[in-house]
Amino acid sequence: MSRIGKKPVSIPSGVTVKVASGEVSVTGPKGSSAWTFPTNQAVAIDDATKSVSVSRLDDTKQARANHGLTRSLIANMVQGVSQGFEKKLEIYGTGYNCKLQGKVLHLSIGFTGRNRGKGSQFELPVPPNVEVQVVKEASRGDTEPALLTIRSHDKQAVGQFAAEIRSLRKTEPYKGKGIRYEGEQVRRKQGKALGSG
């Protein structure tokens, strides 16, 4: 029996969970999500304990693999519609900055040949059901990083968009310029020393 799969998922107040035709749908204050679970799993709602339980219909290798996965994805859906998910990004570098205009995120991250007087170097449309907040824009001469926060009830959407932004300018190890997750440790390298003669 899967240690993760056998744990029931508590349903907090304000959240509604429904199971019908092989699909589980979850609705809460942050939004709603639906997912078609594997056919080798059974999902049941216990109204008495206000929880969702997952059990497998057979003991095949694939069913055992899907057991914990199904439970984890349902737990993420419940957490997403009740509390939401977020990732924070820090943008380090002189002249590096981010701005939000409507549902488009504008990034200036040191690629001088890309914008030639046109403003931002990257324009990323914000995906549906994802909220982006620019917490702090970098000002001229500011040594502190620009900060932005990505939020959604969909954990996968938050992680995907954050990874897409970070991949545009991964942090380089010498001066630490680039985009990183909040709290991410960057292993720094020492630059080449000049010869003494």
PEURJO-V863584 format. One record per backbone hydrogen bond with DSSP energy under -1.0 kcal/mol. CO is the residue of the C=O (numbers start at 1). NH is the residue of the N-H. Records with the same first field share a line. If there is no record, write none. Layout:
BEGIN
CO = NH  NH
END
This chain:
BEGIN
2 = 6
4 = 7
9 = 52
12 = 15
16 = 27
18 = 25
20 = 23
22 = 37
23 = 20
24 = 35
25 = 18
26 = 33
27 = 16
28 = 31
31 = 28
33 = 26
35 = 24
38 = 41
40 = 57
42 = 55
44 = 53
46 = 50  51
50 = 11
51 = 46
52 = 9
53 = 44
55 = 42
60 = 64
61 = 65
62 = 66
63 = 67
66 = 70
67 = 71
68 = 72
69 = 73
70 = 74
71 = 75
72 = 76
73 = 77
74 = 78
75 = 79
76 = 80
77 = 81
78 = 82
79 = 83  84
81 = 30
85 = 152
87 = 150
88 = 182
89 = 148
90 = 180
91 = 146
92 = 178
93 = 96
97 = 108
99 = 106
101 = 104
103 = 126
104 = 101
105 = 124
106 = 99
107 = 121  122
108 = 97
110 = 112
111 = 114
112 = 116
115 = 118
122 = 107
124 = 105
127 = 130
131 = 151
133 = 135  149
136 = 147
139 = 142
146 = 91
147 = 135  136
148 = 89
149 = 133
150 = 87
151 = 131
152 = 85
154 = 158
155 = 159
156 = 160
157 = 161
158 = 162
159 = 163
160 = 164
161 = 165
162 = 166
163 = 167
165 = 168
166 = 169
169 = 179
173 = 189
177 = 172
178 = 92
180 = 90
181 = 184
END
